[in-house]
Amino acid sequence: MNITKQRFRKVTIYLVRTLGIIICLVVLYLILAGLGMMIPVNKEYQMASEGIPVFVTTNGFHTDVILPVKNRRDKCFRVLQQPDLSANYANYPYISFGWGDRNFYMESYNNNFPSVTTILSTLFIPGKTLMHVDFYKGAPRIGKQVKKLILTPEQYERLVDFVNASFFSENESFVKLPQAGYYETDYFFEAQKRYHLFNTCNVWTGEALAAAGIKVSYWTPLESAVFYYL
């Protein structure tokens, strides 16, 4: 009986310590995220009064950027090197770009939420990534989850260059997954870099905006950090 009580006590202590360590790590992560959010890059940025409109969107935890296609030779159309996309979406004026973990994206079909195992592996095991591309017939409606920015042509080009560099290229062409996306107008492409706790989908969005010269938080692991200075 005493042996059983001792074992139970040891297990309880182990579980309490483990839980305490986990809580401490979560708190530390949130503190670092808060500090990263408070520190701005491109401090001197002032939004142009006239120029090219781009949009930053969120669903509450994931962010995307929506870029206008200025003309048929626009660099955004590198995603349209596939004949089927070029034929179907040549007249769509906006394209949305997002970056994220491959497994998380793949398990999100049909509005499903990924399993706990996938979420944990996404955060703690650096994994392969995808670019999510969606085509829009019009500009999104401005609201709490949609922020409009006005970019100069130079800022727009830098943003497009960053987005294009995020795709994995093979024989100078982006690699599109054979299956369709979530709906009729979106697709997945192989992407560069690995996803993990310190390099999230929102970090990608923050880095994209920073590359364009927009004032944004230094580190944006959470969607709230992406929108903090916008």
Secondary structure, 3 states (H helix, E strand, C coil): CHHHHHHHHHHHHHHHHHHHHHHHHHHHHHHHHHHHHHCEECCCCCCCCCCEEEEEEECCCCEEEEEECCCCCCHHHHHHHCHHHHHHHCCCCEEEEEEEEHHHHHCCHHHCCCCHHHHHHHHHCCECEEEEEEEECCCCCCECCEEEEEECHHHHHHHHHHHHHCECEECCEECECCCCCCCCCEEEEEECCCEECCECHHHHHHHHHHHCCCCEECCCCCHHHHHCCC
